[in-house]
């Protein structure tokens, strides 16, 4: 029986080109009795990376030369050697610029970015007119419109129209010329027509044309609301337009 030979078995198991030799051919290295690691990087790339990670001038001042270091260590071993000996990686120009730009936005980045970051506390105080006014930081319409579930868009719209009518009525009472007062009254009438009366007239026509009871009932409710807003503006006008 032929004696078992590990060397022969190894030769059979080896691929046609050993990985160490294949990697050495890729790197242009001549293989001697020292095995070449398949993970070994090109010397020029390793020198460049180490010089970028560390300040080459400071290393040379400490008597450490990157090229000589790589004659004895792989790139990974060289990194471990430098770290163990207390050499800190240098900060690149890009990182410095990034830190500088980031510091300029620190104050803005501290602003809450999601709804859950806010503590919604309404602080109501009595105003000069006797109305309760929200004096907290959340009293803006923009905040209520986008972040409050209680914001009533229709009420906000009708209140703004009423404020406009109030301004026109006060202006009407302050004018002394008939021409000026007539012009302001025309603006008030245009406001009422544009916001409520024209729509009320369309609703009236739709009610007359509709034969569906449920539809007519729905349209009647809308018409009553338009008439209610018209009466509100009329009351504002009569209470302020002739007060002076």
KELUMKOL-834608 format. One line per 4 residues: number of its first residue (from 1); for each residue x negated, y, z negated of C-alpha. Coordinates in pm, 1 decimal, decimal comma, always signed. Each point is the difference from the previous one (the first is absolute). Layout:
<kolmis>
NUM> X/Y/Z; ...
</kolmis>
This chain:
<kolmis>
1> +0,0/+0,0/+0,0; -137,3/+339,6/+98,7; -88,4/+227,8/-293,4; +239,8/+297,3/-46,3
5> -163,8/+332,0/+97,0; +144,8/+329,3/-126,9; -200,6/+195,5/+255,6; +151,7/-188,0/+289,1
9> +348,0/+44,0/-142,8; -64,7/+376,2/-39,9; -106,5/+26,1/+363,1; +322,4/-170,5/+107,5
13> +212,9/+228,2/-215,0; -170,9/+321,6/+113,2; +167,8/+192,7/+285,8; -179,4/+39,1/+331,7
17> -144,2/+330,6/-120,7; -45,3/+52,7/-371,5; +176,8/+310,8/-137,4; -323,4/+141,7/-144,6
21> -176,8/-26,2/+331,8; +301,6/+135,6/+187,1; +11,7/+305,0/-228,9; -374,6/+49,0/+35,6
25> +33,8/-1,0/+378,4; +274,9/+263,3/-22,9; -223,8/+220,8/-215,2; -308,7/-57,6/+206,0
29> -186,8/-155,8/-291,7; -256,7/-273,1/+41,3; +78,2/-293,3/-228,0; -290,6/-131,4/-203,3
33> +18,6/-205,3/-317,1; +220,0/+270,1/-163,8; +373,6/-62,2/+65,9; +191,0/+290,1/+147,4
37> +338,1/+64,1/-171,3; +302,2/+12,2/+232,9; +116,8/+302,9/-204,8; -323,7/+190,5/+51,6
41> +55,2/+342,0/+159,1; -225,1/+183,3/+240,1; -281,8/+182,9/-174,1; +71,3/+335,5/+169,6
45> +367,9/-9,7/-103,3; -90,0/-90,3/-357,1; -251,3/+288,7/-24,1; +256,9/+244,0/+136,4
49> +272,9/-113,8/-240,9; -226,5/+16,1/-304,6; -124,0/+346,6/+97,5; +362,1/+113,2/+29,2
53> +101,8/-150,3/-333,4; -304,5/+129,3/-187,0; -209,6/+311,9/+28,1; -311,6/-127,6/+180,6
57> -209,3/+296,4/-121,5; +84,6/-69,7/-363,0; -77,8/-369,4/+46,4; -341,6/+81,6/+146,4
61> -68,9/+236,8/-289,1; +61,4/-293,0/-230,7; -236,2/-217,9/+205,8; +274,9/-204,0/+166,3
65> -15,3/-34,7/+378,8; +305,7/-149,7/+166,8; -186,1/-170,4/+282,9; -245,2/-165,7/-239,4
69> +286,6/-98,0/-226,3; +166,5/-184,3/+286,1; -318,8/-194,6/+63,4; +63,5/-178,4/-328,6
73> +377,1/+11,6/-38,8; +307,7/-35,4/+210,2; +228,2/+305,2/+22,5; +231,3/-133,1/-271,2
77> -295,3/-79,2/-228,4; -146,5/+345,9/+63,9; +327,7/+161,8/-106,9; +0,0/-206,4/-320,5
81> -363,7/+93,9/-64,6; +68,4/+372,1/+36,7; +310,5/-19,5/-218,5; -179,4/-195,3/-272,6
85> -281,6/+255,1/-3,4; +237,0/+290,3/-57,1; +7,7/+154,9/+346,3; +338,4/+162,3/+67,8
89> +154,5/+16,8/+342,7; -1,7/+348,9/+151,4; +319,4/+185,0/+84,5; +37,6/+61,6/+371,1
93> +85,6/+338,8/+148,9; +339,3/-134,1/+105,8; +77,8/-111,8/-355,1; -104,9/+339,7/-137,1
97> +228,7/+178,3/+246,3; +281,9/-238,3/-86,9; -39,9/+75,0/-371,7; -6,3/+374,5/+67,0
101> +311,9/-9,6/+215,9; +173,9/-226,5/-248,9; -67,7/+235,6/-290,5; +173,2/+281,9/+187,6
105> +320,9/-205,8/+7,3; -7,6/-111,3/-365,1; +267,1/+247,4/-109,4; +230,9/-94,5/+286,0
109> -50,2/-372,8/-57,8; +120,2/+43,8/-358,8; +344,5/+110,4/+122,2; +252,0/-286,2/-39,5
113> +57,7/-164,3/+334,3; +302,1/-222,9/-65,7; +335,3/+61,3/-160,8; -82,4/-218,3/-302,9
117> -294,4/+229,2/-84,9; +237,2/+284,3/-85,3; +172,5/+46,1/-332,1; +333,2/+147,0/+101,5
121> +97,6/+221,8/-288,3; +247,4/+276,8/+77,4; -40,1/+300,2/-227,6; +323,9/+199,9/+6,5
125> +12,7/+353,1/-136,2; +266,0/+267,7/+15,2; -69,2/+265,4/+263,4; +89,9/+371,5/-0,8
129> +332,0/-75,3/+170,8; +94,6/-254,7/-262,6; -57,9/-296,7/+230,1; -220,7/-289,7/-105,7
133> -321,8/+6,7/+204,2; -257,8/-277,3/+31,1; -337,4/+151,6/-94,4; -204,9/-322,1/+19,6
137> -259,3/-73,0/+267,5; +263,6/-210,2/+177,6; +242,0/+284,6/+71,5; -80,4/+42,8/+368,8
141> +245,7/-103,3/+267,5; -274,2/-178,2/+192,6; -69,5/-222,6/-300,1; +368,3/-74,7/-54,0
145> +58,0/-67,7/+369,3; -267,4/-265,7/+28,7; -37,7/-144,1/-350,1; +327,8/+39,6/-185,4
149> +286,8/-244,3/+37,3; +240,9/+264,2/-135,1; -63,0/+260,0/+269,9; +325,8/+100,6/+172,6
153> -82,8/+128,4/+347,9; +355,5/+117,7/+69,8; +21,7/+197,3/-325,3; -337,9/+156,8/+73,5
157> +125,4/+102,7/+346,1; +326,2/+153,5/-126,2; -178,5/+181,9/-282,2; -245,9/+156,7/+245,0
161> +289,0/+116,0/+221,7; +168,6/+150,8/-305,5; -322,6/+180,9/-91,1; -16,1/+143,9/+352,0
165> +362,5/+117,3/-26,6; -76,2/+160,6/-335,8; -295,9/+188,8/+147,6; +215,5/+128,8/+286,6
169> +277,6/+106,3/-238,1; -241,2/+194,3/-221,8; -156,5/+162,7/+306,7; +348,8/+95,9/+125,4
173> +79,2/+168,3/-330,8; -323,7/+200,5/+10,6; +48,0/+151,6/+347,4; +169,5/+334,8/+40,7
177> +51,3/+12,7/+376,2; +298,2/-168,9/+159,9; -216,4/-127,3/+284,2; -243,1/-172,7/-236,7
181> +279,7/-154,3/-209,0; +172,2/-126,5/+314,2; -320,5/-162,1/+123,4; -52,5/-178,8/-334,3
185> +361,6/-119,5/-6,0; -43,7/-142,0/+349,8; -304,5/-190,6/-123,3; +204,0/-136,6/-290,8
189> +279,3/-113,0/+235,5; -255,3/-164,5/+230,4; -147,2/-183,1/-301,5; +339,4/-135,1/-105,4
193> +90,2/-101,6/+355,1; -333,3/-161,7/+76,9; -24,6/-199,9/-321,3; +360,2/-100,1/-73,8
197> +289,8/+153,0/+197,9; -95,8/-125,2/+348,4; -35,4/-353,7/-136,2; +334,8/+36,4/-179,2
201> +167,1/+90,9/+329,6; -149,9/-305,0/+169,3; +123,7/-218,2/-284,4; +350,2/+146,6/+38,0
205> +3,4/-88,9/+369,7; -123,5/-352,1/-73,7; +270,1/-50,7/-263,5; +272,8/+101,6/+244,4
209> -136,1/-233,9/+266,0; -51,9/-300,4/-226,9; +269,1/-267,8/-45,7; -192,5/-206,7/-253,1
213> +118,2/+67,2/-355,7; -331,1/-94,8/-163,2; -189,7/+214,3/+246,4; +236,2/+291,8/-55,0
217> -38,7/-34,1/-376,8; -379,6/+3,9/+31,8; +9,7/+308,3/+223,6; +240,9/+176,7/-237,3
221> -242,3/-49,7/-288,4; -277,4/+158,2/+207,5; +228,1/+287,8/+97,5; +89,7/+67,9/-364,7
225> -370,5/+14,4/-83,3; -65,5/+251,6/+279,7; +289,8/+215,0/-118,5; -130,2/-17,3/-356,5
229> -338,8/+132,5/+110,4; +167,3/+277,0/+203,8; +201,6/+106,2/-307,8; -321,9/+1,7/-203,0
233> -170,5/+237,5/+244,1; +309,0/+218,0/+20,6; +8,5/+30,9/-379,8; -367,7/+100,4/-4,7
237> +60,9/+262,3/+266,7; +301,2/+160,8/-167,4; -168,3/+6,7/-341,4; -322,2/+168,2/+117,6
241> +50,0/+171,0/+337,8; +209,3/+284,1/-141,5; -141,2/+20,4/-352,4; -205,3/+319,5/+53,8
</kolmis>
